[in-house]
Structures are given as C-alpha cells and as structure tokens.
Amino acid sequence: MLQLIVLGIVQGVTEFLPVSSSGHLTVVPFLLGWALPSVAFDVAVHLGTTLAVILYFRRDLGEMLSGIFRVARGSRAPEDVRHARLALLLGVGSIPAGIAGIAFGGFFEGLFDEPALIGVFLAVTGLVLLAAERLAARRRERRPVEGVTVRDALVIGLSQAVAITPGISRSGATIAVGLGRGLSREAATRFSFLLALPAFLGAALVELPDLGSGGNLGGVVAAAVVSAVVGFASIAFLLKFVRERSLRPFAAYLFVAAAVVIGYWFQIR
C-alpha cells in the first residue's frame, strides 16, 4: 500500500506541475525497482486529479454551465456570452487530443516500455519551457483568459495531443504554447488546467471498466484520495508561482531528472 500512496503523491504533484506525470509514474518505479502500477491504479489516480480540477475550478465551471444554458435560451449578456465562449474554446481545444488518443493510443502506450526514451522526452519538455520563456519575453501582449481565440485553443490543444507522449508534460506543453501565443502567465496556466478536464474525463470514461481489475482495492482508493488532495494543492501552488516567476526552475529539474534516468538506464544495461 505504501508504494501506491507514494505513487499517488507523485501523480498529484506531477500532473499539474510542468514535469510530466506519465513520465514520473514510469521512471519512479523504474528507478526504485518497483512494479509498474496496475491499470486500476492509473484510472483511480486520474479520477483523483480530475476531482482536484473540478473542486478548484468549481466556480469557473459553474459559470460556464450557467453561461451555456442562458445563451442557449437567448441571453446576450456579455458575462453569459463570455462564459459560454470559454466553454466552447475548451471544447475546440480538446479535439486534437481526442483524435490523437483514438488514432495513436497504441503507439503512445508502447513508449511506456522505454525508460531511456522517456528520459529524453523529459529533457525535451525542459527545452520547451525554456523556449517558451524566451518567446514570451519578446512578446508585448499579455492577454487574459477572455482573450483566448479559436486559433489559440486549437494550437494549445495540439500541444496537449503531443503531450500524450510519456515524458512530455501536458501542463508544461500547454502553458508553454499559451505563453508563446501571447497569453499572460496566469491565463496560460488557468486555460491549461481547465483544458485538462475534458481530457481527464474522456480518459476516465474509456478506462473506467478497468477500475475493478486490480488487487489491493484499499491501496488504490487511498492513492486516488492522496492524488486528489495533492493535486488540488499543486494547482494552487502553480497558479501562484507563475504570476511572478518563470518556468526555468522546472526546466532545470527536468534536465537533472532526464540525466538520472538515462544514466541509470545505461548503467543497468
């Protein structure tokens, strides 16, 4: 059970920080000599982090649902239109990942068997974060979430699709692209987290039948609860962090993690 709880903490922390949860859930057991977690564990902890997003952004989600309902009934109030528009943009941004998951899901799953390759992708995520910081520094515009366009949503959604690759951080890729597109730090991060919800829910629905397929149900449930609590805290932390600080510390961590994983892989070959 202790291993499952530790991995639940890893999921909660790395799902939202720009360091790749899928990569860490593979390389941490690899480095510690643990068995890879079961499909039931994977489903449970993703349900936990999904709950974290819902709870943290419950007000935003309520406003979007209300806006959709009111606009559908003919309201043209600016606030209702703004909330409904954001929901539509999240839907648009979710399309690329949905298509990629259906069309190339087997290919992405095969990459989980290659720890050294995951280490390379961790380093790639670090490079993406550094490139985003350089590009953002050159841009004068700092648009809020309300300034997200359909093109922004599609491009950010494409980065989310690429991040199905283990070792490529979903939050890192989407925040980086948002910054590169001229969104403010907080707007890019907030849109990234909101965009995660449709992806999380879709993945959970697909994998939900496997939830009862693993043993140690108590450990799996405990890991899910831990991932939800830690995930909630991680969201709050990163939103506060990015208001005033860059993503460079996360890039530095990713380079170190990549070196450790690749070095260990060569050592045991």
N, C-alpha and C positions, 0 to 999 in steps of 0.2 A: 504493500500500500504506500510505503514511503516514496518509492520510485515514482508512482503515479502522481502523488501530490507534488513532488519536485517538478515533474514534467508539466503539471497543471499550472504551477507558478511560472515556469518557462513560457508556456503558451500565453498566459495573461500578460506577461511583460512584453514579449516579443511580437505579439500580434499587432500592437499599436505603435510601439517604438519602431523606428525605421531600420530594423536589423534582421528581418525575416523570421517569422515563427516557423514556417515549414522547414527552413534550413536548420534552425536550432533544435527542432523536435527530431531531426535525423542525426545531427552531429553530436548532440549531447549524449544520447545513448551510445553512439559510436565511440566517443572519447572515454566514456565511463565503463564500457564493456557491458552495457545493459541490452536486453532485447528491445527491439522496436515496439512501441506501444500498439495495441490492437486497434482495429477499425472502430470498435465500440468506444474506446478512449478518444480517438480522433473526433468522432461525432459528438461525444459528450462535451469535450472542452471547447469545441467550436460553438456548441449551443450556449456554453457559459459565456464566451466572449460576445456572442450575439446578444445575450441578455444584458451584458455590460453596455453595449451601444444603445440598446433600447432604453435602458434606465437613465443613462447620462443625457441622451438627447430626447427624452420623453416630451419635453415642451416643444421642441422643433418638430418632432413627428406629429404631435397633436395639432400643431398649427398647419402643417402641410395637409393632413387629412381633412381638417376643417376647411382649408382653402379650396381643396379639390371639390368638396361637397358643395360649398357655396357658389363657386364658379360654375359648376355643373347646373346649379339652379338659377343661374343668370346674374349672379353678383359680378360687378365690375369694380368693386372697391379695390384700390391699389394694394392694400395689405393682403386681401384674399388672392388677387392675381399673382402677387409676388410669391406667396407660399405655394400656390398651385404650380407656378412655373418652376420653382426649385424641385418639386416632386417630379415634374416631367423631365427635368435635366438629369436627375438621378436615374430615372428610367432609361434615358438615352445613353448615359454613361455606363450602364450595366450591360448593354447589349454585347459589346466586344468580348467581355469575359465569359458571358453565357455561351456565345458561339464557340470560343476557344475551348471551353471546358467540354462541350459536347463533341466537337470535331477532333480535338487532340488530347483528350483526357488520358488515354492510354500511354501516349508518348510522355506526357509530363509525369505520370506515375512511375514510369521506368527510370526516371532521373533520380528518384529517391534511393536507388541502389548504388549510387556513385558518390560517396562522401567527398572525394577529392574534387569532383566537378562542382559539388555544392559549395566547397570552399572557394573555388574560382568565382562562382556567382555571388558569393558574399562580398568578395573584393570588387566585383562589377557594381554591386549596389553602392559600395563606398565611393567609387568613381562617379556614379550618377549623382550622389548627394553633393560632391564637390563641384561637379559641373553645374548643378542647379544653383548653388550659391554664387558662382561666378556670373552666371547668366542673370540671376536676379539682381545682382549688384549693378548691372549695366542698365537695367530697366528702371524707368522713372515712375511708371504706373504701379499702383498698389491697389488693385480692385478688391472690393468686399465680395462676400458670397453672392450678393444680389447682382453683381456684375459678371457672373459666370455666363458664358454664351453657349450655344449649342455646339459650336466647334470646340470650345474648351472642354465641354463634357465628353465629347467623342474622343479627343486626344487623351484626356486623363483616363477615360475608360479603356483605351488601347493599352496604356501603360499598366492598368490593372490586369488586363488579359495576359500581358507578358509576364507579370509577376506571379502567375500560376507556377512558373518555374521555381523549384525549391532553391532557396538561396537568394532569389530576387525578392526584396521586401515589397509587399503590396503597399503598405503605408509610405515607405520610402519612395517608391516609384511614382505614386500618385501625387504625393506632396511635392516632389521634385518637379514634376511636369507642371503642376499648378503654379509653382513659383516661376518656372520658366515662361509660363503663359501670361505672367503679369499679375497674378493674384497676390494679395497680401499674405504674410506668413500664416496668420490666424485663419484667413479664408481658405487657403490651400489645405490646411490641416483639417479644418472643420468639414470641408467638402469631401476630403479623403475618407474621413470617418463615417460620414453619412452614406457615401457611396459603398462602403463596406457592407452595409446592412442587407441590401438586396442580394449581394454575392453570398454572404453568410447564410441567409435564409434559403437561397436556392440550393446551396451545397448541403445544408442540413436536411432539406426535404428529400433530396436524392439519396442521402446516406442513412436517413432515419431508420429504415428497416434493419440496418445492421447494428443498431444500438444495443440490442439484447444478445448479440452474438459472442461477446467476450465474457471471460470469467471475472471474478472479483468485482462484483457489481458495486459493493460499498466503496472500493477504491476509485472506481470510475466516477461515481457520483461525487465523492469528495474532491476529485481533481476538477470536475466541472464547476463546483461551487468556488473552489480556490481560483480557477481561471476567471470566473465572473468578477470576483472581488478585486483581484489583482488587475484585471483588465480595466475595470472602472477607474482604479487609481492611475493606471498608465495613461488613459485618455486625458484625465485631468492634468497630469504632470506634463504631457507633451504639449497640450494647448497653452499652458502657462509658459513652458520653456521656450517655445518658438516665437512668442511675442517679442522677445528681446535678444534671443541668442540664435546662433547659426546651427546648422546640422553637422558641422565639421567634427565635433566630438564623436558623433555616431559613426562617421566615416572612418575616423581613426580606430575606433573599436572594431569595425568590420575588417579592416586590414590586418589587425592583430589576430582576430578570430580566424580569418582565412589562412594566415601563415601557420597558426597552430594546427588547424585541421589538415592542411596539405602536408605539413611537416610530419605529423603523426602518421598519416596515411603512407608516406614514403618509408617511414621507419618500420612499420609492421609488414610491409610487402615482402 
